[in-house]
């Protein structure tokens, strides 16, 4: 299985799409036979799939909610499967609630603006390879 992109980092309320090509031994599986799963527990509705070509399938997640960390996993695993057969490879979906407190002020002539914001790390991404 090949995913593109293999990882997505996005913010709450965004839409995100993954594409996949599923190769079973030496044969590429028809995109019409592809089904998508989230964390191998939740089948993604077919209304979110689209066929990009004979061999490429796409899934789109609209209006995303923040990823809820489960143990050491800070992402949702998105699986592209051949009907009922899923490969161990998956794509990673990170959805963060980006609520940054930012303040800006201008000089009296509106020729210069200075902005300040917190530089705190996002806890769910600490140690991530994103």
PLY file of the C-alpha trace (Angstrom):
ply
format ascii 1.0
element vertex 130
property float x
property float y
property float z
element edge 129
property int vertex1
property int vertex2
end_header
0.00 0.00 0.00
1.26 3.45 -0.90
-0.27 6.52 0.75
0.13 10.06 -0.43
0.64 12.01 1.60
1.73 9.54 4.32
1.05 12.10 7.09
-1.21 15.13 7.38
-1.07 17.78 10.10
-4.07 20.09 10.05
-6.25 22.16 12.35
-9.77 21.66 13.69
-12.47 22.50 11.14
-10.25 21.77 8.14
-10.80 19.19 5.42
-8.10 16.61 4.63
-7.69 14.00 1.89
-5.52 10.92 1.49
-4.90 8.91 -1.68
-3.76 5.31 -1.89
-2.66 2.63 -4.30
-3.13 -0.93 -3.05
-0.90 -3.59 -4.55
-1.79 -7.22 -3.78
1.31 -9.30 -4.52
2.07 -8.26 -8.14
-1.34 -6.88 -9.02
-2.61 -3.36 -8.33
-6.13 -3.54 -6.89
-8.90 -1.64 -8.67
-9.77 1.57 -6.83
-13.43 0.43 -6.90
-12.53 -2.37 -4.45
-10.88 -0.03 -1.93
-12.52 0.64 1.43
-11.15 3.00 4.08
-10.97 2.50 7.85
-10.04 4.76 10.76
-7.92 3.06 13.46
-9.12 -0.34 12.12
-12.23 0.19 14.24
-14.43 2.56 12.27
-15.31 2.04 8.62
-15.31 5.37 6.81
-18.59 5.96 4.91
-18.37 5.37 1.15
-19.77 8.86 0.59
-16.30 10.12 1.61
-14.48 8.02 -1.05
-13.78 9.01 -4.59
-12.12 7.18 -7.44
-9.26 9.25 -8.86
-8.35 6.67 -11.51
-8.44 2.92 -12.10
-5.79 2.39 -9.43
-5.99 5.44 -7.13
-8.58 5.88 -4.39
-9.16 9.01 -2.32
-10.86 9.58 1.01
-11.79 13.03 2.30
-12.47 13.98 5.90
-14.61 17.14 6.15
-14.71 19.56 9.09
-12.27 17.62 11.27
-12.34 17.41 15.07
-9.17 17.36 17.20
-7.40 14.01 17.45
-7.90 12.42 20.85
-4.60 10.86 22.01
-4.87 7.15 22.82
-1.91 6.11 24.93
1.27 6.91 23.02
-0.65 7.44 19.76
-1.23 11.13 19.03
-2.75 10.56 15.59
-5.54 8.65 13.89
-4.40 5.77 11.68
-6.10 5.81 8.26
-6.16 2.45 6.46
-6.72 1.84 2.75
-8.00 -1.74 2.44
-8.74 -4.21 -0.34
-12.38 -4.98 0.53
-11.88 -6.94 3.81
-8.08 -7.19 3.70
-6.05 -4.41 5.32
-2.27 -4.10 5.09
-0.32 -3.18 8.23
0.78 0.14 6.67
-1.34 3.21 7.37
-1.39 6.98 6.94
-1.26 9.31 9.95
-3.81 12.08 10.54
-2.95 14.70 13.16
-5.72 17.22 13.87
-4.78 19.87 16.41
-6.87 22.54 18.06
-4.80 25.59 17.23
-6.03 28.26 19.58
-3.14 30.72 19.67
-3.45 33.88 21.70
-1.98 36.59 19.47
-1.95 40.34 20.02
-0.85 43.03 17.61
-0.42 46.77 17.94
0.51 49.47 15.48
2.49 52.62 15.95
0.53 55.87 15.85
1.12 56.28 12.10
0.02 52.75 11.06
3.39 52.23 9.38
4.58 49.47 11.70
2.83 46.58 13.43
4.26 44.46 16.24
2.67 41.11 17.08
3.28 38.82 20.04
2.16 35.26 20.71
2.93 32.34 22.95
5.74 30.04 21.84
4.45 27.08 23.85
4.88 23.73 22.13
1.75 21.82 21.21
1.81 18.91 23.71
0.41 16.34 21.26
3.27 17.03 18.83
6.14 16.92 21.32
8.61 14.30 20.10
6.79 13.93 16.78
8.56 13.54 13.45
6.12 15.89 11.72
0 1
1 2
2 3
3 4
4 5
5 6
6 7
7 8
8 9
9 10
10 11
11 12
12 13
13 14
14 15
15 16
16 17
17 18
18 19
19 20
20 21
21 22
22 23
23 24
24 25
25 26
26 27
27 28
28 29
29 30
30 31
31 32
32 33
33 34
34 35
35 36
36 37
37 38
38 39
39 40
40 41
41 42
42 43
43 44
44 45
45 46
46 47
47 48
48 49
49 50
50 51
51 52
52 53
53 54
54 55
55 56
56 57
57 58
58 59
59 60
60 61
61 62
62 63
63 64
64 65
65 66
66 67
67 68
68 69
69 70
70 71
71 72
72 73
73 74
74 75
75 76
76 77
77 78
78 79
79 80
80 81
81 82
82 83
83 84
84 85
85 86
86 87
87 88
88 89
89 90
90 91
91 92
92 93
93 94
94 95
95 96
96 97
97 98
98 99
99 100
100 101
101 102
102 103
103 104
104 105
105 106
106 107
107 108
108 109
109 110
110 111
111 112
112 113
113 114
114 115
115 116
116 117
117 118
118 119
119 120
120 121
121 122
122 123
123 124
124 125
125 126
126 127
127 128
128 129
